[in-house]
Amino acid sequence: MSDFTHDAWGIYIAVITLVSIVACAVLLKTFSTKRVAPGEKVDTTHHTWDEDLSEWNNPLPLWWMWLFYITIVFGLIYLVLYPGLGTYTGYLGWSSRGQYQGEQEKAAATFGPIFDKFLKQDLKAVAADPEARQIGQRLFLNYCAQCHGSDAGGGKGFPSLRDHDWLYGGEPETIKASITNGRNGVMPPQGAAVGGDEGAKNVAHYVLSLSGRTHDSLRAFSGKARFNTACAACHGADGKGNQTLGAPNLTDKIWLYGGSESNIIETIMKGRGTNMVAGGVSVMPAHKDILDGGKIHVLAAYVWGLSNVGK
């Protein structure tokens, strides 16, 4: 009922519900009281198939009728005990939110001591603990795999967590901060700043040259000046990025949105994280309102361990 702003809606729904149930009972009674005496002719419903197959207008069988009555009585009892009549909360006071909170409190009482134990330990030590890694993997599959993949290998627009390439840094506390507070990466459109389509293509070839990939040297030479003007403020004059801003390193072969010439040009022209056309919003949601400190600690340890434990 939270969607309705006036109490009259609750009364309206309660009346409609009760009238519907009573109407069903009246209709059932009407169609089950008239019985046919032995030898009396039974009327038909005037529905005929195959020329002589008619549907007779017989009352409902008693066993079927009583089943309907039972469902009506059950419905009325249910509406007394549980919410269903507008704003009436039910005699038992049950709600889905209350049940969820109760289950959460029960789970916290059962598993809270386990997470508290790990919360007191150094994150790197937790990452090396087999029990903690199993718990962290389950948390990861529940809260992170939808974007980063069940193997943490990532995908287009979603970074891999299995390598040592980090947009905001791969230190344990930095990973923990990313999970807790989230991240909101933005690459603004730079088409106008680099001189349109031709300028974007030149800058793209310069970017390709930074990682030693196949490129047009003349275009790369022309694109360098544009890069220094429009891109170096975030990615650095050497193109190695800036983890404070979340600006990626352009000198390696790891690409969040693809490293082909066309992908790079699209990124320069349209930006990333500013609209759905350019690859979606680059948002890592905050989990501080979903997970408590102990769960975040174990999850961060698991993520850190993906690229550090056993390597």
VEXDREN-2710 file (C-alpha; in Angstrom, 1 decimal):
% VEXDREN-2710
k/r/px/py/pz
1/MET/0.0/0.0/0.0
2/SER/3.0/2.3/0.1
3/ASP/2.3/3.3/-3.5
4/PHE/-1.1/4.9/-2.5
5/THR/-1.0/8.3/-0.9
6/HIS/-4.6/8.4/0.5
7/ASP/-6.3/6.1/3.0
8/ALA/-9.3/5.9/0.8
9/TRP/-7.4/3.5/-1.5
10/GLY/-7.1/1.0/1.3
11/ILE/-10.9/1.1/2.0
12/TYR/-11.6/0.8/-1.8
13/ILE/-9.4/-2.3/-2.1
14/ALA/-10.8/-3.9/1.1
15/VAL/-14.4/-3.4/-0.2
16/ILE/-13.6/-4.7/-3.7
17/THR/-11.9/-7.8/-2.2
18/LEU/-14.8/-8.6/0.2
19/VAL/-17.5/-8.0/-2.4
20/SER/-15.7/-10.2/-4.8
21/ILE/-15.6/-13.1/-2.3
22/VAL/-19.2/-12.7/-1.3
23/ALA/-20.3/-12.5/-5.0
24/CYS/-18.5/-15.8/-5.6
25/ALA/-20.4/-17.4/-2.7
26/VAL/-23.7/-16.0/-4.0
27/LEU/-23.0/-17.2/-7.5
28/LEU/-22.1/-20.6/-6.3
29/LYS/-25.2/-20.9/-4.2
30/THR/-27.4/-19.8/-7.1
31/PHE/-26.0/-22.4/-9.5
32/SER/-26.1/-25.3/-7.0
33/THR/-29.6/-25.1/-5.4
34/LYS/-31.8/-26.1/-8.2
35/ARG/-31.9/-29.9/-8.4
36/VAL/-33.6/-32.0/-11.1
37/ALA/-36.3/-34.4/-9.9
38/PRO/-36.2/-38.0/-11.2
39/GLY/-37.8/-38.1/-14.6
40/GLU/-37.9/-34.4/-15.1
41/LYS/-36.5/-33.0/-18.3
42/VAL/-33.2/-31.2/-18.0
43/ASP/-32.7/-28.0/-20.0
44/THR/-29.6/-27.5/-22.1
45/THR/-27.4/-24.5/-22.5
46/HIS/-28.1/-24.5/-26.2
47/HIS/-24.5/-25.3/-27.0
48/THR/-24.4/-28.1/-29.5
49/TRP/-21.4/-29.9/-31.2
50/ASP/-21.4/-32.5/-33.9
51/GLU/-25.1/-31.9/-34.6
52/ASP/-26.5/-33.8/-31.6
53/LEU/-23.9/-33.4/-28.7
54/SER/-25.6/-30.9/-26.3
55/GLU/-24.3/-29.4/-23.1
56/TRP/-26.9/-30.0/-20.3
57/ASN/-27.6/-27.3/-17.7
58/ASN/-27.0/-29.5/-14.7
59/PRO/-26.0/-28.1/-11.3
60/LEU/-22.5/-28.5/-10.0
61/PRO/-21.6/-31.8/-8.3
62/LEU/-21.8/-31.5/-4.5
63/TRP/-18.1/-32.4/-3.9
64/TRP/-17.1/-29.7/-6.3
65/MET/-19.4/-27.2/-4.8
66/TRP/-18.1/-27.8/-1.3
67/LEU/-14.5/-27.4/-2.5
68/PHE/-15.4/-23.9/-3.7
69/TYR/-17.0/-23.2/-0.3
70/ILE/-13.9/-24.4/1.5
71/THR/-11.7/-22.0/-0.6
72/ILE/-14.0/-19.1/0.2
73/VAL/-13.8/-19.8/3.9
74/PHE/-10.0/-20.2/3.6
75/GLY/-9.7/-16.9/1.9
76/LEU/-11.7/-15.1/4.6
77/ILE/-9.6/-16.7/7.4
78/TYR/-6.4/-15.7/5.5
79/LEU/-7.5/-12.1/5.2
80/VAL/-8.2/-12.0/8.9
81/LEU/-4.7/-13.3/9.8
82/TYR/-2.6/-11.7/7.0
83/PRO/-2.5/-8.4/5.2
84/GLY/-4.7/-8.3/2.1
85/LEU/-7.6/-5.9/3.0
86/GLY/-6.1/-2.5/2.0
87/THR/-4.1/-1.0/4.9
88/TYR/-5.2/-3.7/7.4
89/THR/-2.0/-5.5/8.6
90/GLY/-3.6/-8.7/9.7
91/TYR/-4.1/-10.2/13.1
92/LEU/-0.7/-11.9/13.1
93/GLY/1.1/-8.6/12.0
94/TRP/3.1/-10.4/9.4
95/SER/4.9/-8.6/6.6
96/SER/7.5/-9.6/4.0
97/ARG/9.8/-6.9/5.3
98/GLY/9.4/-8.0/8.9
99/GLN/10.2/-11.6/7.8
100/TYR/13.2/-10.5/5.9
101/GLN/14.6/-8.5/8.8
102/GLY/14.0/-11.4/11.1
103/GLU/15.9/-13.7/8.8
104/GLN/18.7/-11.2/8.6
105/GLU/18.9/-10.9/12.3
106/LYS/19.0/-14.7/12.7
107/ALA/21.7/-14.9/10.1
108/ALA/23.7/-12.2/11.8
109/ALA/23.5/-14.0/15.1
110/THR/24.6/-17.2/13.5
111/PHE/27.4/-16.0/11.2
112/GLY/28.3/-12.7/12.8
113/PRO/31.0/-14.2/15.1
114/ILE/32.7/-15.7/12.1
115/PHE/32.9/-12.4/10.2
116/ASP/33.9/-10.6/13.4
117/LYS/36.8/-13.0/13.8
118/PHE/38.1/-12.3/10.3
119/LEU/37.5/-8.5/10.7
120/LYS/40.1/-8.5/13.5
121/GLN/42.7/-10.0/11.2
122/ASP/44.9/-8.3/8.6
123/LEU/43.3/-8.4/5.2
124/LYS/46.2/-10.2/3.6
125/ALA/46.1/-12.9/6.3
126/VAL/42.4/-13.3/5.7
127/ALA/43.1/-13.8/1.9
128/ALA/45.4/-16.7/2.7
129/ASP/42.8/-18.4/5.0
130/PRO/41.0/-21.3/3.1
131/GLU/37.8/-20.9/5.1
132/ALA/37.7/-17.1/4.5
133/ARG/38.4/-17.7/0.7
134/GLN/35.4/-20.0/0.5
135/ILE/33.2/-17.5/2.2
136/GLY/34.5/-14.7/0.1
137/GLN/33.9/-16.7/-3.1
138/ARG/30.2/-17.1/-2.1
139/LEU/29.9/-13.4/-1.4
140/PHE/31.6/-12.6/-4.7
141/LEU/29.2/-14.9/-6.6
142/ASN/26.2/-13.3/-4.9
143/TYR/27.2/-9.6/-5.2
144/CYS/29.9/-9.2/-7.8
145/ALA/29.7/-12.0/-10.5
146/GLN/26.8/-10.3/-12.3
147/CYS/29.3/-7.7/-13.6
148/HIS/32.7/-9.2/-13.2
149/GLY/31.8/-12.7/-14.1
150/SER/31.8/-15.9/-12.0
151/ASP/35.6/-16.3/-12.7
152/ALA/36.2/-12.6/-12.0
153/GLY/37.5/-12.3/-15.6
154/GLY/35.4/-9.3/-16.3
155/GLY/34.0/-8.3/-19.7
156/LYS/33.6/-5.2/-21.9
157/GLY/33.1/-2.3/-19.5
158/PHE/33.7/-4.5/-16.4
159/PRO/37.4/-4.9/-15.4
160/SER/39.1/-8.2/-14.7
161/LEU/40.0/-8.7/-11.1
162/ARG/42.5/-11.5/-11.8
163/ASP/45.4/-9.4/-13.1
164/HIS/47.5/-6.6/-11.6
165/ASP/45.9/-3.8/-13.6
166/TRP/43.8/-1.6/-11.3
167/LEU/42.0/1.6/-12.2
168/TYR/42.0/2.9/-8.6
169/GLY/44.8/0.8/-7.2
170/GLY/45.1/-2.8/-6.1
171/GLU/46.2/-2.4/-2.4
172/PRO/43.9/-4.2/0.1
173/GLU/42.5/-1.1/1.6
174/THR/41.9/0.5/-1.8
175/ILE/39.9/-2.6/-2.9
176/LYS/38.0/-2.4/0.4
177/ALA/37.2/1.2/-0.2
178/SER/36.0/0.5/-3.8
179/ILE/33.6/-2.2/-2.5
180/THR/32.4/0.0/0.4
181/ASN/31.9/3.3/-1.3
182/GLY/31.7/2.3/-5.0
183/ARG/33.3/4.0/-7.9
184/ASN/32.0/6.3/-10.6
185/GLY/34.3/6.6/-13.6
186/VAL/33.8/9.1/-16.3
187/MET/35.7/9.6/-19.5
188/PRO/34.2/12.8/-21.1
189/PRO/33.7/13.1/-24.8
190/GLN/36.7/14.7/-26.4
191/GLY/35.7/14.8/-30.1
192/ALA/35.7/18.6/-30.3
193/ALA/38.8/19.0/-28.2
194/VAL/40.9/16.7/-30.5
195/GLY/39.6/18.2/-33.8
196/GLY/36.8/16.0/-34.8
197/ASP/36.9/12.6/-36.6
198/GLU/40.4/13.1/-38.2
199/GLY/41.8/14.3/-34.9
200/ALA/40.3/11.4/-33.0
201/LYS/41.8/9.0/-35.5
202/ASN/45.2/10.6/-35.1
203/VAL/45.0/10.4/-31.3
204/ALA/43.8/6.8/-31.5
205/HIS/47.0/5.9/-33.4
206/TYR/49.1/7.7/-30.9
207/VAL/47.4/5.7/-28.1
208/LEU/48.1/2.5/-30.1
209/SER/51.7/3.5/-30.3
210/LEU/52.0/3.8/-26.5
211/SER/51.5/0.1/-26.1
212/GLY/53.7/-0.8/-29.1
213/ARG/50.8/-1.9/-31.2
214/THR/50.4/-1.6/-35.0
215/HIS/49.8/2.0/-35.9
216/ASP/50.3/4.7/-38.5
217/SER/53.4/6.6/-37.4
218/LEU/52.4/9.8/-39.2
219/ARG/49.0/9.9/-37.6
220/ALA/50.5/9.0/-34.2
221/PHE/52.9/11.9/-34.6
222/SER/50.0/14.3/-35.4
223/GLY/48.0/12.9/-32.6
224/LYS/50.6/13.3/-29.9
225/ALA/50.1/17.1/-29.6
226/ARG/46.3/16.6/-29.3
227/PHE/46.8/14.0/-26.7
228/ASN/48.9/16.3/-24.6
229/THR/46.3/19.0/-24.8
230/ALA/43.1/16.9/-24.3
231/CYS/44.1/13.6/-22.6
232/ALA/47.3/14.1/-20.6
233/ALA/45.6/15.8/-17.7
234/CYS/44.0/12.5/-16.7
235/HIS/46.1/9.8/-18.3
236/GLY/49.5/11.6/-17.8
237/ALA/51.9/12.8/-20.4
238/ASP/53.4/9.3/-20.6
239/GLY/49.9/7.7/-20.8
240/LYS/50.4/5.6/-17.7
241/GLY/47.2/6.7/-16.2
242/ASN/46.2/8.1/-12.8
243/GLN/44.7/5.8/-10.1
244/THR/43.5/8.7/-8.1
245/LEU/41.1/9.6/-10.9
246/GLY/40.6/6.1/-12.1
247/ALA/42.2/7.0/-15.5
248/PRO/43.5/3.8/-17.0
249/ASN/47.0/3.1/-18.1
250/LEU/47.2/3.3/-21.9
251/THR/50.7/1.8/-22.3
252/ASP/49.7/-1.8/-21.6
253/LYS/47.5/-4.1/-23.6
254/ILE/44.6/-4.2/-21.2
255/TRP/41.5/-2.4/-22.5
256/LEU/38.2/-2.0/-20.6
257/TYR/36.1/-1.2/-23.7
258/GLY/38.2/-2.8/-26.4
259/GLY/41.6/-1.7/-27.9
260/SER/40.9/-1.7/-31.6
261/GLU/41.2/1.5/-33.6
262/SER/37.4/1.8/-33.8
263/ASN/36.9/1.2/-30.1
264/ILE/39.5/3.8/-29.2
265/ILE/38.0/6.4/-31.6
266/GLU/34.5/5.7/-30.2
267/THR/35.8/6.3/-26.6
268/ILE/37.5/9.5/-27.6
269/MET/34.5/10.8/-29.5
270/LYS/31.7/9.7/-27.2
271/GLY/33.4/9.3/-23.9
272/ARG/32.7/6.5/-21.4
273/GLY/30.4/6.4/-18.4
274/THR/28.4/9.4/-19.7
275/ASN/25.7/7.7/-21.8
276/MET/24.4/4.3/-22.7
277/VAL/25.4/4.7/-26.4
278/ALA/29.1/4.9/-25.5
279/GLY/29.2/1.6/-23.6
280/GLY/27.1/2.3/-20.5
281/VAL/27.6/4.1/-17.2
282/SER/30.9/3.1/-15.6
283/VAL/29.5/2.8/-12.1
284/MET/30.7/0.4/-9.4
285/PRO/27.8/0.5/-6.9
286/ALA/28.5/1.1/-3.2
287/HIS/27.9/-2.0/-1.0
288/LYS/28.1/-0.4/2.4
289/ASP/24.3/-0.4/2.7
290/ILE/24.1/-4.1/1.6
291/LEU/27.0/-5.7/3.4
292/ASP/28.4/-5.1/6.9
293/GLY/32.0/-4.4/7.7
294/GLY/32.9/-8.0/8.3
295/LYS/31.5/-9.2/5.0
296/ILE/33.2/-6.4/3.1
297/HIS/36.5/-7.3/4.7
298/VAL/36.3/-10.9/3.7
299/LEU/35.1/-10.0/0.2
300/ALA/37.9/-7.5/-0.3
301/ALA/40.4/-10.2/0.9
302/TYR/39.0/-12.6/-1.6
303/VAL/39.3/-10.1/-4.5
304/TRP/42.8/-9.1/-3.5
305/GLY/43.8/-12.8/-3.3
306/LEU/42.6/-13.5/-6.9
307/SER/45.7/-11.7/-8.2
308/ASN/48.1/-12.2/-5.3
309/VAL/47.5/-15.5/-3.4
310/GLY/49.2/-18.5/-5.1
311/LYS/50.7/-16.4/-7.9
END
